Amino acid sequence: MSFRRIALFCLPVITYSFSAVAAPVAVQPLARVALDNRTHAEVFSQGVTAAISVAPTTRCGGFMILEDSPGASPSCSIATLTLSGSGTQPVAFPLGTYGTEDSGLRDLRISLYHLDPATPGPQVLISAWTGGAHCCGLTSIFSENADGVWRHIEPGAQDGDGEPEVVDIAGDGNAEIVTSDQAFLYTFASHAGSYTPSVIQRFHNGALQTVTRDPVYRAFLNNDLARREKEWISSGRGEPNGFLAYYVATKALTGDFSNAWRYMLASKQTGQDNDFGISLCSLKPVADEKNCSEAEKRIMPFPQGLAVFLTRTGYITADQARAVLSPVPAAGSSVASGRYHPDFSCEQPPENNGVAIMLCQNSEAAKHELEFDQVYYALRQQVGKDNWKVLRQDAILDENAMNLSCGLPIPGQGDQSIPPGGDSCYISGIDRVTEKYRSRLTGPAAEEARRPIDRHIELQQKLIDLGYLPAGSVADGVYGESTRAAIQTWQRVAHRPDTGGFITDSDAASLLDNAPATTVAASGPASEPVKTATPAMTPLTQPVPAPQMRPSDRTIFGFTIGIALLLLAFGLSLYILPFVIACIRDTTKKGAVLAVNLCFGWTLIGWVAALVMAVSFETRSDYELRQQAFSKIISG
């Protein structure tokens, strides 16, 4: 199908609420101590004692709380946490190797917070830094259960050092732990250009509960986004895709995904950056990445990659991803979902065109636009290619006049905002233009154009399913050149009485009932682009068999059956030529020639060897003459 309009996109105005929202209150620890260069540190509060000791040992390589098991070595220094509550015996936990020059933990701290109001005593936060340019702050939270057993949970490694923020965002006296989603680092930009969405968690009953989507935190997220956007703008808007990935994710958390997506489309980096982004290979398990093909390693366009990434990380649903990536609904989905899309891609809306944005947002207006397209493209086929330019100019003038009468903006000129009631006026106006062009239709063109738009799209999808249009094409209701060529091909194969490229009512009934046995190749001029569905996001319709063809229409490797049989006969004759020559010459060793010919004749050397044998072996008549001469010599 085709993009019919060459139009410009109007950047949406993204506004933020900078109303007076109290900044989150930092929750102060009940007690805190840093180990620094000492070998022992201890804190106490509300009946809980926590102590860290560092001591050399030869028992290296075992289980550690904050560190993967270090490699076995003769000796090391291990940091050990010892916890005790009221009336309980001390319990020791090995944290990891500490203070070595090349590896191990550094900057160990103990902080006591009352994170869970349901527990009588405080929780113990242990934080450390692993060292490295961009890594890593490690945290573990220890809490004593009602049965006196200490359990721990890790929020996950964080970029940089220090412990997570502990704040009271909701102002209800309860503590929230704020970290960031590390999955965004290096995904769409370098480390410096990456922005990470906030992750808000509450600790309860020994577990961390992620509560970021709770509406009570929206003001916090929006204020944080506004602050970081200001930083991004002041720094020169470098590596925009890194910021925009964070922006869309955060807006999805606050329920404003659609507006954020349009903002992203208007602001994203153009061109392909092969260093960062999502590929089919990156979606595989790490163990399988080494087996990726070059095609799987190719970076997806940023909008597609972002939609896949946000779906996999839980920021948006698969339906939300399909809605923003699919320029039109799949065949029949308009009926089921009540959703229509215009004849151009809303993934990259036309610039400086308020009407185009309105069509992307207003399903009913888009439906009436598609009904105009249905009539326009029928008239286009009726008037012929020589009159296409004039017809297009007339349509543009009529639509611009209609826009002016409704107070709608002319694409590319001035303010592109839609006035109140503009969408309703557009629907009425485009219907009048549609009827004006419909009055010029006659015969099969008129019959096709009065069909309900859902059936019109369904018929186009049927051509895709039957293989007359390429698999993955999108049924958008626009019957351009490739669709007309596909219709004509189907009409010829199905022996329809009219092959003019219009689908009459009888054609429609026959096409929808078609249950073919083979698949035909799609045809059509290369000048009309075909929109393809996004990998892994819009499943392709499985092709069904194509129309039954006459024997004369069948081909084998591109040749008709007759030509193919002649070529086959010629090939077989050439293949057994050595044996035929041996038979004609009546050699005495025809069996040997046949054996070499059949077993090795498929190779050039084998075939030549059989041929040499056929022409050089003694004939039966020569053999008999030689035998007679030999007998005379013996008897003589």
N, C-alpha and C positions, 0 to 999 in steps of 0.2 A: 504494500500500500504506500501511500506517499505523504510527505509533509506538504500540504497545499499552500500554507501561508508562509510568507517571508515577513516576519513581524518582529517587533522589538519588545523587550521585557521591561516591565516597570518594577524597579526595586521596591520591595515592601518596606514600610517604615517600621522598624522594630523599636518599641518603646519600653522603658523600664519604669517601675514604680520606685521612686526614691523617697517614699514617704518615711516618716520618722519611725523606723523599726529599731528597737533597742538592740544593740550589739550583744552577742551571746556573752554571758558571764563566765569567765574562766573559773573552774572549780579548783580550789587550792587543795593540795594534798594534806592529809592529816599529819604526815611525816614524810621526810625525804632525806636521802643521803646518797652521795656519789662516792664510789670506791677510790677514784683517782689513782694515785700511785701506791696506795696502801695495800695491805694483804687481808684486811678485815674491816668490815663496816656493818653497823647494826642500827635498826630503828624499832620503835615500840609505839603502839597506839591502840587503845580500846581492847586490850587483852591479847593483841597479836604481836608477836616478835618475829622479825625477819632479819637474817644476818647472812652476809656473803663473806666467804673465806677463800683465799687463793693459796694453794699449797702445791709444791712439786710432788709428782707421783710417777711411778713406773707403770701404773695401770692406765694406759692410754688406748684409745680406739674403741671405747664402749659407747653406750647410748648417752646422748646429750640433749638437753631441753632446747637450747637455742642454736645448736650447731649440728650439721650432719656429722655422723661419726667420723672423727679425724683418723687419718691413716695411722697405723701402728708405728710407734716410735719408741726408742729406749726409755725416754723420759719426757715429761711435759708438765705444765702448770695448769691445774684445773680449778675453775671457779665453781664453788658449791654453794647453793642456797639452802639455808636451814630455816624451817618455819615451825612455829609452835603457837597454839591458841590457848585459851583459858582451860586449864586442866587436861591438856593433851600432851603427849610425848612429842619431842622434836622430830621432824621428818626432814631428810636431806635429799636434795635434787641436784645432780651434776648439770651445770649450765653449759660449759664448754671450755675449751682451752683459752687461756687468757694471757694477754700481754706479750705474746711472741712477736718477733720483728716482722715476719713475713705473713703470719696468719693468726687466727684466733680473735677473740672478742676484745673490744676496747670500751672505755667510758661506761662501765657498768653503773647503773643507778637502781635504787630501790625507792618506790613511792607507794604510800598507803592511801587508798581512796575508798570511800564508801559508795561503790558503784551500784550495788543491789540493795534497795531499801528492805528487802525481805530477809536479809541476813543480819544477825546481831553484830558481827564483827566486820572489819574492813577487808577489802581485797588488796592483794599485793601485785603491783606492776613492776616487772623487771624489764629494763630496757638496756640495750647495748648497741654498739656500732661495729660493723665488720671491717671497716676501712674500705678503700677503693674510691675511684673518682666519682662514681654515681651509685654507690651502694654503701651499705644498706642498714637501716635502722630495724632492729629486731625487738619484739615485745612479747612477753608472755604474762598472762593474767592468772594468778593463783587465788583460789577461793576455798574456804573450808565449808564442807557440807554439814548438814545437821548431825550426821553420824560421826563427825570429827575427822573425816577423810579429806585431805587436800587434793584438789584437782586443778588442772591448768588448761588453758586454751590460748592459741596464738592468733592474733588478728591478721597476721601476714607481714612479710617484709615490706618496708617502706623506703622510698628513696631518701637519702640523707640520714643524719643521725638524730638522736633525741627520741623521746617517747611521744605517742600520739597526743593530740589535743584532748583534754577532758574539760567539757564546757556544759553549761546549762542553757541550751538554746531555747527551749520552750518556756523557761522561766517558772517551772513548776517545782524547783528544788531537786530534781533528779538529774543525774549526770549522763551526758552522751559522750561517746568516744568518736572523734572525727579523724578519719584517715582519708586516703585518696586511692582511686582505682589505678593501680600500676599497669594495667593492661594497655593503657593509652600511650605509655612511653615507647618511643621509637616506632610506633605503628604507622602513623601518618606524617611524622616529622622527626627531626633529630631530637636528642634529649633536650636541648635548649629551646626548641620550637614546639615541644609537646606540652599540652595542658591536661591535667588529670581531674576528673569530676570528684567531688566530695562524696565520701561514704560515711553515713551516720549510723552508729550502732549503739544499742543499749545492752548492758550486761544484766542477765536475769537467770536465776536458777542454774548457774554454772555454764551458761551459753551466751553467745553474742547474737543479738537479733538485729538485722539490718532494717532500719526504719526510715530510710532516706525519702521514700515516696509519701510518707505521712504529710498531709497538707499543712500541719503545724510547722513544718520546716521549710516551706516554700519561700517565705520571706528571706530566710537565711541563705538559701541557694541562689535566689535572684540577686541579693546584695553582693554575694561573693562573685557571681558571674559579672555583674556590672563593674566591680572593682578590677577583676582580671581582664575584662574587655578594655577598660581604660588603659591598663598597663600594656596590653597588646598593641593598641592604637598608638600610644605614645612611643613605643619601641620601634615603630615603622611598619607594623603589620607583616612582619616577616613570617615565612612558612605558614601561610593562612590555613592550610588544611589541618595542621596540628591544633590550632585554636578552634576551628570550626567543628572538628570532631567532638571536642569538649563542650562546645556551645550547644550543639544539637542534643548531645546526651543529657546535659543538665536541663535543657528545656523539656526534653521527654520526661524527665523525673517530675517536673512541675506541671505537666499536662498541656504543654504548648508545643508539641512536636511539629505540627504542620507548618506553623509560622516560622519556626526555626529552620525547617527544611528549605523553605523558600529563600530565607535569608542566606543559608549556606550556598544554594545554587547561584545566587547573585554575587557571592563574595569569594567563591572557591578559586583556587589556583588553576589556571588553564594550562593545558599541556600535560604530558605524562612525566611523572617522576618515578623512575625505576628503582630508586633507593628505598622508598617508603610506600606502604600501601598494602592492600590485601590481594592475595592471589589464591587460586584454587589449591596451590601447593601449601600455602600457609594455613589452610583450613584442615589439612590432614594431621594425624598424630605425628609427633616429632620423629618417631622411628621410621615413618614412611616418607618423610620429606626427601630423603636421598634418592628415592625412586621416581621423583617427579619428572615429567616430560617438560620440554621447553615451553610448550603451550600452557601447561599448568603453572609454570613459574611466572607467566606474564601478569603484570599488575593490572587489576581491574580499574576502570574509570573510578574516580574518587567517590561519586555518589553511590554507585553500586557496591563498592567495597565497604563504604561506611554503613550502608543499610545491612549488609551481611554481618559486619562486625557488631553493630548495635543489637542485632537480633540474637546473635550467639552469646553476647554478654548480658542479655536480659533487659536492655534499656527500652526496646520496642518489641512489639509482637511481629510474627511473620505476616499477619494481615496488614499491619501498618507499613511494613517494608514493601509488600506487593503494591499497596495503594500509591506509594510515591514513586515506584520504579516503573509500573506498567502505565504506558501512555493511554491505553484503553483497557476495559475489562476483557477477560477471556470470553470466548464465545458463549453466549447465553447468560453470562454473569450479570449483564445489565438488567435482565428480567428478574433474576433472583435477588440481586442486591439493590435494585433501584438506582444504580449509580451509572452515569454516563460521563464520558470524557470527550473533549474536543478532538479535531482531526490532526492536531499537532501534539508533540511530546510535552507533557507537563513536568517531566524530569528536568528539562532545560527550557523553561518558559521563554517565549519571545521577549526581547528587551524593549523597554519603553512602550509597552502596549497594555494599557489598563483593561481593555476589553478582553484580551487574551487571559489575563490573570482572573478576571471575573468568570470566564468560561471554565477555567481549571477548578474554580471553587464552587460553581453553581451547576449542579447536575442537570437541572431542568433546562437551563439556558443551553448547555452543551448538547442536550438531546435535540433541541430545535435547530441548532447549528448543523448537526449531523443530518437532519431532515432536509435542510437546504443543500448540503453536499450531495445527498442522494439525487435530488433534482438536477443540480448543476452538472454533475458528472454524467448523468443520462443525456442532458442536452449537449454536453461536450462531445460525447460519442456520436450524437445525431448530426451535429453540424460539420464534423470532420476536422482533421488537423489543420487545414488551411485557415480555419476560422477561430482557432483556439485563442490566439492573441487578442482579437477583438472581443471575444466573449469574456475573457479574463478582465480586460479593462472595464467593460460594462459592469461586471460583478463588483469590482473594487469601487467604482463610482457609486453604484447603488447602495453598497454597504456603508460607505462613508456618509452618504446623504442620510441614510437611516440613523447612523450614529449621531449626526448633528441634530436631527429632529428630536432625539431622545436626550440631548445634552451629554452624550457620551464622548470621551476624548478620541481624537483622530490619532492613530498610532504614530509615534515619533514626534508629536507636536504638543508641547506644553504639558500642563498638569494632567496626569493620567488617572486621577482618582475618579471613582464611579459615583455619580450623584445619587441621592436617595431615590429609590424606585427605578433606577437605571436598568436593573436586570429585568424587571417586568416589561419595561418599555422595549428593551432589546428583543425579548421573546415575541412581542406583538409585531415589531418592525421586521424581524427576520422572517416571520411567517408571511408578511405581505410580499417581501421580496421573493420568497419561495414560490408563492402562487403566481407571481408575475412571470417567472421563468417556466413554471409548470405549464402555463398556457401555450407555450411554444412547442411542447412535446406532442408527438403523434405516435400511433401504432405501438410497437413493442417498447419503445422508450417510455411512453406514458404509462404503459402497463407496469413496467419495472419501478418507476418512480413513485407510484401510489401505494406500494407495498409498505406495511409497518416496518419501522426502522429496525426493530429487533429481528424480524425475519430477514431483512436485508443483510444484516451482519451475520446471521446464522448461515445464510447461503454462501457468503464469502468464506466463513470458517469451514464449510463443507468442502469447498475447493482446496483448502489447505489440507484437510484430512485425507482427501483422495489423492493428494500428491500433485495437483495441477499448479499449486503455488508452493514455494519452498517451505519445508518443515521449520517451524519457529516463526513464520510470518504472523503478524498480528491482524486479526480481523477488525478493522477500524471503520468499516462502512464506506470507505473511499474506493470507488471502482476506477482506479487509474489505469494506466497502460498495461501493467503486468496482470492486473485482474481481468481486464477485457481480453487479453491474449489467452489467459487461462480459461475464460468462459468459452471462447471460440474453439479452443482445443477440445474441451469437453463436449461441445456441441457436435464437432466433427466425429469424435470417437463414439459418441452415443447415437449418431445418425439422427440428430434433431433436424426438423424441417427448416429451421432458420439458424444460420451460423453468423449472424450479424453482431454478436457480442452482447446482446441484451438478454436478460433472464426474464422470459415471459412467465405467466402463471403456470402454464403446462410444463415449462422448463423447470420451474421451482419444484413442482411436485415430483418430477422425474429425478431431479438432482438429489433431493432429500431422501428419496427412496433407494438411491443407488447403493448397491452393496458389491463393489467390484472384487475381482480376484487377483489383480496385480496392481502395482503402483507405476504410474506414468511419471516421466520427468517433468518438472515444472518448466514452463516456458514463459517468455515475455521479454520485452526490450530491457537492456541493461541500464537504460537511462532513468528508470524509476527505482529509487532506493526501496529496499524492503526492510521494515523494522523487525528486529529480532527480539525474542524474549530474553530476560536476564538469567544467566546461569544460576541454578540452585535457588532462585527466588520465584520464577514463573514456570511451572512444569509444562513441557511441550505435549501437545495432544498426540497420542500414538496414531500413526497413519493406518488407515484401513485400506482394503484392496481397492484398486481402481477399476474403471469400467471394462467389461468384457470386450476384447478387441477381435477383429476379424483375423483369420490366418494370415492374410496378406499384410496386416499391420504388425504382426509379431516380428521380433528381431532376435538375433543371437549374436552377442558381441558387436552390436551396431549394424549387422548385415541382415537382410531379409532371409527367410528360411531357405528360399531357392538358391540364393548366392552362397549362403553358408554351406548348403549341401554340396554344391559344386566345388567349393574350396576344400571341403572335407574329402571328397573323392579324389581331387588332385593331390592332396597331401598324402593320402594313403597310397596312391599309385606311385608317387615319388619315393615314399618310404620303402616299399617292397620292390623297387626297380632292380636292385641287384639280384634278387631271387628270380624275378621274371627273366632277366638276361640269362641267368644260369639255366632256366628251363628252355628258353629259346635255343641256346647253344647245346642243350642236352649234355651238360657236363656230367662227369661220373660222380661228382661229389656235391650234388644239389642239396643233400641233407646238411652238409657242413655250412654251405652258403646260407641256407635258411636259418640255421641255428644262430650264426653270427648276425644275420640281418635282423632277426626278431629280438635277440637279447641285447645287442649293442648298437643297432641301427639308429637309435634315438640320439646317439652322439655322432658328431661329424667324423671322428676317427673310426668308429665302428662301422658307420655306413660306407665310408671309403674302403675300408678293409674288405667288407662283403662284396663291394663292386669289383675290387681287384681280383678277389677269388673267383667271382663269376666269369670274368673275361680271361683269366689266365689258366684256370683248371682245364685239364684234358677233356675233350668231348668224347662221347661214347663211340662215334664213328672212328675217331683217331685211335681210340683205345683198341677197337676191334681190328683195325688195320695193323696196329703194332703187334697185337697178339698173333695175327695171321703170319706176319713177317717173322716173328720169333719162332713160330711153329715150323716154318719152312727151313729156317736156319738149323733148328734142332734135328729135323728129319733128313735134311740134305746131306 
